[in-house]
Amino acid sequence: MLDRPRRLIAAFVHSESAGGIALMVATAFALIVANSPLAEIYLLALHQKIAGLSLLHWINDGLMALFFLLVGLEIKREMIEGELSDWKKRALPGIAAAGGMIAPALIFLAVTANHPQWTQGWAIPAATDIAFALGVITLLGSRVPASLKIALTALAILDDLGAIAIIALFYSHDLNLWMLGGALACALILYGFNRAGILRLWPYLLVGAVLWFFVLKSGVHATLAGVVLALLVPLKPRAHRAGVHAPLRRLEEALHPWSALVIVPVFGFANAGVSFAGFHAGVLAEPVPLGVACGLFFGKQIGMMLFSVAAIRLGIAQLPQGANWHSYYGMCLLCGIGFTMSLFIGYLAYPGSEALLDQVKYGIFAGSLLSGIAGAAVLMRKPLT
Protein backbone atom coordinates (compact mmCIF):
# COMPACT_ATOMS: atom_id res chain seq x y z
CA MET A 1 0.00 0.00 0.00
CA LEU A 2 2.79 2.42 0.86
CA ASP A 3 5.07 1.54 -2.07
CA ARG A 4 3.37 3.84 -4.60
CA PRO A 5 3.43 7.00 -2.38
CA ARG A 6 7.06 6.26 -1.52
CA ARG A 7 7.97 5.94 -5.20
CA LEU A 8 6.14 9.17 -6.01
CA ILE A 9 7.93 11.03 -3.21
CA ALA A 10 11.31 9.64 -4.30
CA ALA A 11 10.61 10.63 -7.92
CA PHE A 12 9.69 14.17 -6.84
CA VAL A 13 12.79 14.58 -4.67
CA HIS A 14 15.06 13.64 -7.58
CA SER A 15 13.13 15.58 -10.24
CA GLU A 16 14.55 18.78 -11.76
CA SER A 17 11.43 20.76 -10.80
CA ALA A 18 11.46 19.79 -7.09
CA GLY A 19 13.86 22.54 -6.02
CA GLY A 20 11.99 25.22 -7.93
CA ILE A 21 8.62 24.16 -6.54
CA ALA A 22 9.97 23.98 -2.97
CA LEU A 23 11.49 27.44 -3.34
CA MET A 24 8.22 28.85 -4.70
CA VAL A 25 6.30 27.41 -1.73
CA ALA A 26 8.86 28.75 0.78
CA THR A 27 8.79 32.20 -0.83
CA ALA A 28 4.98 32.33 -0.79
CA PHE A 29 4.98 31.23 2.87
CA ALA A 30 7.55 33.93 3.77
CA LEU A 31 5.42 36.63 2.11
CA ILE A 32 2.30 35.42 3.93
CA VAL A 33 4.05 35.39 7.31
CA ALA A 34 5.71 38.79 6.74
CA ASN A 35 2.31 40.32 6.04
CA SER A 36 0.44 38.69 8.90
CA PRO A 37 0.28 39.16 12.68
CA LEU A 38 3.23 36.73 12.86
CA ALA A 39 5.55 39.25 11.17
CA GLU A 40 7.09 40.49 14.43
CA ILE A 41 7.81 36.95 15.64
CA TYR A 42 9.30 36.12 12.20
CA LEU A 43 11.73 39.07 12.36
CA LEU A 44 12.65 38.49 16.02
CA ALA A 45 13.40 34.81 15.33
CA LEU A 46 15.68 35.68 12.39
CA HIS A 47 17.69 38.10 14.55
CA GLN A 48 17.92 35.76 17.54
CA LYS A 49 21.60 35.21 18.46
CA ILE A 50 22.96 31.66 18.48
CA ALA A 51 26.65 31.15 19.35
CA GLY A 52 27.46 34.77 18.48
CA LEU A 53 25.63 34.90 15.14
CA SER A 54 22.00 35.68 14.39
CA LEU A 55 19.84 32.92 12.93
CA LEU A 56 19.78 34.88 9.66
CA HIS A 57 23.59 34.92 9.60
CA TRP A 58 23.73 31.17 10.26
CA ILE A 59 21.43 30.63 7.29
CA ASN A 60 23.18 33.06 4.94
CA ASP A 61 26.76 32.30 5.98
CA GLY A 62 26.43 28.69 7.15
CA LEU A 63 23.68 26.86 5.29
CA MET A 64 24.48 28.73 2.09
CA ALA A 65 28.09 27.55 2.34
CA LEU A 66 26.67 24.06 1.72
CA PHE A 67 24.74 25.41 -1.27
CA PHE A 68 27.94 26.91 -2.67
CA LEU A 69 29.71 23.62 -1.96
CA LEU A 70 27.17 21.87 -4.20
CA VAL A 71 27.53 24.58 -6.86
CA GLY A 72 31.31 24.15 -6.76
CA LEU A 73 31.02 20.36 -7.08
CA GLU A 74 28.74 20.76 -10.11
CA ILE A 75 31.08 23.29 -11.73
CA LYS A 76 34.12 21.02 -11.26
CA ARG A 77 32.34 17.92 -12.58
CA GLU A 78 30.92 19.72 -15.61
CA MET A 79 34.28 21.36 -16.40
CA ILE A 80 36.19 18.06 -16.25
CA GLU A 81 33.84 15.53 -17.83
CA GLY A 82 30.42 17.09 -18.41
CA GLU A 83 28.74 19.64 -20.67
CA LEU A 84 31.56 22.16 -20.12
CA SER A 85 34.46 19.77 -20.68
CA ASP A 86 35.78 21.36 -23.88
CA TRP A 87 35.74 24.73 -25.63
CA LYS A 88 33.05 23.76 -28.17
CA LYS A 89 30.67 22.76 -25.37
CA ARG A 90 31.30 25.78 -23.18
CA ALA A 91 31.50 28.43 -25.93
CA LEU A 92 27.82 29.39 -26.24
CA PRO A 93 26.82 29.10 -22.55
CA GLY A 94 30.02 30.91 -21.53
CA ILE A 95 29.54 33.78 -23.96
CA ALA A 96 25.80 34.02 -23.21
CA ALA A 97 26.48 34.00 -19.46
CA ALA A 98 28.98 36.86 -19.89
CA GLY A 99 26.43 38.93 -21.82
CA GLY A 100 23.77 38.05 -19.26
CA MET A 101 25.93 39.45 -16.46
CA ILE A 102 27.37 42.54 -18.16
CA ALA A 103 24.13 44.01 -19.56
CA PRO A 104 22.09 43.79 -16.31
CA ALA A 105 24.96 45.35 -14.34
CA LEU A 106 25.23 48.22 -16.85
CA ILE A 107 21.48 48.83 -16.73
CA PHE A 108 21.51 48.92 -12.92
CA LEU A 109 24.45 51.37 -12.93
CA ALA A 110 22.68 53.57 -15.50
CA VAL A 111 19.46 53.68 -13.46
CA THR A 112 21.31 54.47 -10.19
CA ALA A 113 23.91 56.80 -11.79
CA ASN A 114 22.61 59.84 -9.87
CA HIS A 115 22.75 57.94 -6.57
CA PRO A 116 26.37 56.76 -6.12
CA GLN A 117 25.63 55.53 -2.59
CA TRP A 118 23.49 52.77 -4.08
CA THR A 119 25.62 51.63 -7.03
CA GLN A 120 27.27 48.83 -5.02
CA GLY A 121 24.19 46.73 -5.82
CA TRP A 122 25.21 46.50 -9.51
CA ALA A 123 25.68 42.71 -9.33
CA ILE A 124 22.20 41.95 -7.95
CA PRO A 125 20.50 41.53 -11.36
CA ALA A 126 23.52 39.73 -12.88
CA ALA A 127 22.66 36.29 -11.43
CA THR A 128 20.29 33.55 -12.64
CA ASP A 129 18.33 31.28 -10.28
CA ILE A 130 18.90 27.79 -11.63
CA ALA A 131 16.24 26.17 -9.40
CA PHE A 132 13.44 28.50 -10.50
CA ALA A 133 14.46 28.60 -14.18
CA LEU A 134 14.83 24.82 -14.48
CA GLY A 135 11.61 24.36 -12.51
CA VAL A 136 9.69 26.45 -15.04
CA ILE A 137 11.35 24.87 -18.08
CA THR A 138 10.76 21.34 -16.73
CA LEU A 139 7.09 22.02 -16.03
CA LEU A 140 6.69 22.99 -19.70
CA GLY A 141 7.59 19.41 -20.62
CA SER A 142 8.02 18.45 -24.27
CA ARG A 143 7.50 22.02 -25.46
CA VAL A 144 11.16 22.61 -24.63
CA PRO A 145 13.93 20.62 -26.44
CA ALA A 146 16.03 18.49 -24.10
CA SER A 147 19.16 20.15 -25.49
CA LEU A 148 17.86 23.52 -24.28
CA LYS A 149 17.52 22.20 -20.72
CA ILE A 150 21.16 21.07 -20.88
CA ALA A 151 22.18 24.46 -22.29
CA LEU A 152 20.31 26.26 -19.50
CA THR A 153 22.03 24.11 -16.87
CA ALA A 154 25.48 24.76 -18.37
CA LEU A 155 24.75 28.48 -18.69
CA ALA A 156 23.50 28.73 -15.11
CA ILE A 157 26.58 26.91 -13.82
CA LEU A 158 28.89 29.39 -15.59
CA ASP A 159 26.66 32.21 -14.35
CA ASP A 160 27.13 30.88 -10.81
CA LEU A 161 30.89 30.79 -11.38
CA GLY A 162 30.77 34.46 -12.40
CA ALA A 163 28.69 35.30 -9.32
CA ILE A 164 31.22 33.51 -7.09
CA ALA A 165 34.05 35.55 -8.63
CA ILE A 166 32.07 38.77 -8.11
CA ILE A 167 31.43 37.95 -4.44
CA ALA A 168 35.11 37.16 -3.87
CA LEU A 169 36.41 40.27 -5.66
CA PHE A 170 33.83 42.94 -4.83
CA TYR A 171 32.01 41.92 -1.66
CA SER A 172 34.92 41.06 0.62
CA HIS A 173 35.94 43.65 3.23
CA ASP A 174 38.30 44.33 6.17
CA LEU A 175 40.54 41.40 5.32
CA ASN A 176 42.25 39.64 8.25
CA LEU A 177 45.56 38.28 6.96
CA TRP A 178 46.00 35.85 9.88
CA MET A 179 42.62 34.26 9.22
CA LEU A 180 43.33 34.18 5.49
CA GLY A 181 46.56 32.38 6.34
CA GLY A 182 44.61 29.80 8.32
CA ALA A 183 42.24 29.34 5.39
CA LEU A 184 45.20 28.87 3.04
CA ALA A 185 46.68 26.25 5.38
CA CYS A 186 43.37 24.34 5.33
CA ALA A 187 43.28 24.53 1.52
CA LEU A 188 46.81 23.11 1.35
CA ILE A 189 45.82 20.25 3.66
CA LEU A 190 42.82 19.50 1.43
CA TYR A 191 45.09 19.60 -1.62
CA GLY A 192 47.40 17.13 0.14
CA PHE A 193 44.46 14.80 0.79
CA ASN A 194 43.56 14.97 -2.90
CA ARG A 195 47.13 14.28 -4.09
CA ALA A 196 47.45 11.39 -1.63
CA GLY A 197 44.36 9.77 -3.16
CA ILE A 198 42.28 9.85 0.05
CA LEU A 199 38.77 8.74 -0.91
CA ARG A 200 36.95 8.93 2.42
CA LEU A 201 34.81 12.05 2.70
CA TRP A 202 35.10 12.75 6.42
CA PRO A 203 38.69 14.16 6.34
CA TYR A 204 37.63 16.65 3.64
CA LEU A 205 34.49 17.64 5.53
CA LEU A 206 36.32 18.00 8.84
CA VAL A 207 39.02 20.27 7.41
CA GLY A 208 36.32 22.01 5.34
CA ALA A 209 34.49 22.98 8.54
CA VAL A 210 37.69 24.53 9.93
CA LEU A 211 38.23 26.25 6.57
CA TRP A 212 34.72 27.74 6.83
CA PHE A 213 35.52 29.21 10.26
CA PHE A 214 38.73 30.85 9.02
CA VAL A 215 37.02 32.27 5.93
CA LEU A 216 34.12 33.56 8.07
CA LYS A 217 36.59 35.50 10.22
CA SER A 218 38.80 36.61 7.32
CA GLY A 219 36.55 39.23 5.74
CA VAL A 220 35.97 37.09 2.63
CA HIS A 221 32.39 35.84 2.57
CA ALA A 222 32.12 32.50 4.37
CA THR A 223 30.21 30.79 1.56
CA LEU A 224 33.34 30.83 -0.61
CA ALA A 225 34.80 28.17 1.71
CA GLY A 226 32.27 25.78 0.17
CA VAL A 227 33.62 26.50 -3.32
CA VAL A 228 37.25 25.98 -2.25
CA LEU A 229 36.36 22.67 -0.60
CA ALA A 230 34.45 21.56 -3.71
CA LEU A 231 37.40 22.20 -6.01
CA LEU A 232 39.68 20.07 -3.83
CA VAL A 233 37.40 17.03 -3.41
CA PRO A 234 38.59 14.29 -5.84
CA LEU A 235 36.43 13.57 -8.86
CA LYS A 236 38.23 10.35 -9.80
CA PRO A 237 40.21 7.76 -7.82
CA ARG A 238 43.90 7.85 -8.77
CA ALA A 239 43.89 4.09 -9.29
CA HIS A 240 41.04 1.86 -10.38
CA ARG A 241 39.36 0.23 -7.42
CA ALA A 242 36.35 -2.02 -7.88
CA GLY A 243 33.21 -0.67 -6.26
CA VAL A 244 34.82 2.67 -5.32
CA HIS A 245 32.87 5.78 -6.31
CA ALA A 246 34.49 9.20 -6.57
CA PRO A 247 34.15 11.31 -3.40
CA LEU A 248 32.87 14.24 -5.46
CA ARG A 249 30.01 12.22 -6.89
CA ARG A 250 29.07 10.77 -3.49
CA LEU A 251 29.04 14.21 -1.89
CA GLU A 252 27.11 15.77 -4.77
CA GLU A 253 24.45 13.04 -4.67
CA ALA A 254 24.14 13.36 -0.89
CA LEU A 255 23.88 17.16 -0.95
CA HIS A 256 21.52 17.58 -3.89
CA PRO A 257 18.18 16.71 -2.20
CA TRP A 258 19.17 18.63 0.96
CA SER A 259 20.07 21.69 -1.10
CA ALA A 260 16.94 21.57 -3.26
CA LEU A 261 14.41 20.75 -0.54
CA VAL A 262 15.93 22.22 2.64
CA ILE A 263 18.81 24.69 2.22
CA VAL A 264 17.50 26.83 -0.65
CA PRO A 265 13.87 26.88 0.60
CA VAL A 266 15.05 27.82 4.13
CA PHE A 267 17.18 30.59 2.60
CA GLY A 268 14.17 31.76 0.57
CA PHE A 269 11.91 31.73 3.62
CA ALA A 270 14.43 33.69 5.69
CA ASN A 271 15.21 36.30 3.03
CA ALA A 272 12.09 36.69 0.87
CA GLY A 273 9.78 37.88 3.63
CA VAL A 274 8.97 41.52 2.90
CA SER A 275 6.04 43.55 4.16
CA PHE A 276 3.80 45.13 1.54
CA ALA A 277 2.26 47.50 4.08
CA GLY A 278 2.27 50.90 2.46
CA PHE A 279 3.54 49.47 -0.83
CA HIS A 280 2.39 51.23 -3.99
CA ALA A 281 3.39 50.96 -7.64
CA GLY A 282 5.47 54.13 -7.34
CA VAL A 283 7.95 52.25 -5.13
CA LEU A 284 9.09 50.29 -8.19
CA ALA A 285 10.13 53.59 -9.79
CA GLU A 286 12.74 54.13 -7.06
CA PRO A 287 16.31 53.72 -8.43
CA VAL A 288 17.24 50.47 -6.64
CA PRO A 289 14.11 48.37 -7.37
CA LEU A 290 13.84 49.84 -10.88
CA GLY A 291 17.50 49.04 -11.60
CA VAL A 292 17.12 45.48 -10.31
CA ALA A 293 13.86 44.79 -12.17
CA CYS A 294 15.05 46.30 -15.46
CA GLY A 295 18.41 44.59 -15.13
CA LEU A 296 16.79 41.18 -14.68
CA PHE A 297 14.03 41.53 -17.28
CA PHE A 298 15.67 43.63 -19.99
CA GLY A 299 19.36 43.19 -19.24
CA LYS A 300 19.39 39.39 -19.19
CA GLN A 301 17.56 38.90 -22.47
CA ILE A 302 19.36 41.74 -24.29
CA GLY A 303 22.85 40.76 -23.11
CA MET A 304 22.43 37.05 -23.70
CA MET A 305 20.83 37.42 -27.12
CA LEU A 306 23.34 40.01 -28.39
CA PHE A 307 26.35 37.99 -27.24
CA SER A 308 24.84 34.72 -28.53
CA VAL A 309 23.95 36.12 -31.96
CA ALA A 310 27.44 37.60 -32.30
CA ALA A 311 29.11 34.31 -31.29
CA ILE A 312 27.03 32.24 -33.71
CA ARG A 313 27.44 34.72 -36.58
CA LEU A 314 31.21 34.66 -36.05
CA GLY A 315 31.22 30.86 -36.10
CA ILE A 316 32.48 30.61 -32.52
CA ALA A 317 29.40 28.73 -31.27
CA GLN A 318 26.18 27.13 -32.47
CA LEU A 319 22.63 26.79 -31.21
CA PRO A 320 21.83 23.69 -29.12
CA GLN A 321 20.73 20.77 -31.28
CA GLY A 322 16.95 20.79 -31.85
CA ALA A 323 16.57 24.39 -30.65
CA ASN A 324 15.80 27.47 -32.73
CA TRP A 325 16.04 31.18 -32.08
CA HIS A 326 12.45 31.26 -30.79
CA SER A 327 13.01 28.65 -28.09
CA TYR A 328 16.48 30.01 -27.31
CA TYR A 329 14.99 33.46 -26.73
CA GLY A 330 12.45 31.91 -24.35
CA MET A 331 15.33 30.36 -22.40
CA CYS A 332 17.11 33.74 -22.25
CA LEU A 333 13.95 35.30 -20.81
CA LEU A 334 13.80 32.63 -18.09
CA CYS A 335 17.37 33.51 -17.12
CA GLY A 336 15.94 36.81 -15.86
CA ILE A 337 14.63 34.85 -12.87
CA GLY A 338 17.35 35.90 -10.44
CA PHE A 339 15.84 34.92 -7.16
CA THR A 340 18.22 33.03 -4.84
CA MET A 341 21.58 34.46 -5.93
CA SER A 342 20.13 37.96 -6.43
CA LEU A 343 18.75 37.97 -2.89
CA PHE A 344 22.10 36.72 -1.62
CA ILE A 345 24.09 39.44 -3.40
CA GLY A 346 21.56 42.05 -2.21
CA TYR A 347 22.23 40.93 1.36
CA LEU A 348 25.97 41.47 0.74
CA ALA A 349 25.56 44.78 -1.11
CA TYR A 350 23.40 46.54 1.48
CA PRO A 351 24.23 44.94 4.85
CA GLY A 352 22.17 46.22 7.75
CA SER A 353 19.87 48.40 5.61
CA GLU A 354 16.41 46.85 5.94
CA ALA A 355 14.76 49.59 3.85
CA LEU A 356 17.14 49.07 0.92
CA LEU A 357 16.89 45.30 1.20
CA ASP A 358 13.10 45.57 0.97
CA GLN A 359 13.52 47.66 -2.19
CA VAL A 360 15.90 45.04 -3.59
CA LYS A 361 13.28 42.36 -2.92
CA TYR A 362 10.56 44.38 -4.68
CA GLY A 363 12.83 44.68 -7.72
CA ILE A 364 13.73 40.97 -7.68
CA PHE A 365 10.09 39.93 -7.38
CA ALA A 366 9.04 42.23 -10.26
CA GLY A 367 11.92 41.33 -12.59
CA SER A 368 11.77 37.61 -11.87
CA LEU A 369 7.98 37.45 -12.23
CA LEU A 370 8.03 39.28 -15.56
CA SER A 371 10.88 37.08 -16.81
CA GLY A 372 9.18 33.85 -15.75
CA ILE A 373 5.83 34.75 -17.30
CA ALA A 374 7.35 36.07 -20.53
CA GLY A 375 9.74 33.12 -20.88
CA ALA A 376 7.00 30.54 -20.31
CA ALA A 377 4.70 32.36 -22.76
CA VAL A 378 7.36 32.35 -25.49
CA LEU A 379 8.23 28.68 -24.97
CA MET A 380 4.56 27.64 -24.95
CA ARG A 381 3.82 29.51 -28.18
CA LYS A 382 4.78 27.97 -31.48
CA PRO A 383 7.06 30.17 -33.61
CA LEU A 384 5.56 31.98 -36.60
CA THR A 385 6.26 30.31 -39.93
Secondary structure by P-SEA (a helix, b strand, c coil): caaaaaaaaaaaaaccaaaaaaaaaaaaaaaaaaaccaaaaaaaaaacccccccaaaaaacaaaaaaaaaaaaaaaaaaccccccccccaaaaaaaaaaaaaaaaaaaaaaacccccccccccccccccaaaaaaaaaaacccccaaaaaaaaaaaaaaaaaaaaaaaccccccccaaaaaaaaaaaaaaaaaaaaccccaaaaaaaaaaaaaaaaaccccccaaaaaaaaaccccccccccccccaaaaaaaaacccccccaaaaaaaaccccccccccccccccaaaaaaaaaaacaaaaaaaaaaaaaaaaccccccccccaaaaaaaaaaaccccaaaaaaaaaaccccaaaaaaaaaaaaaaaaaaaaaaaaaaaccccc
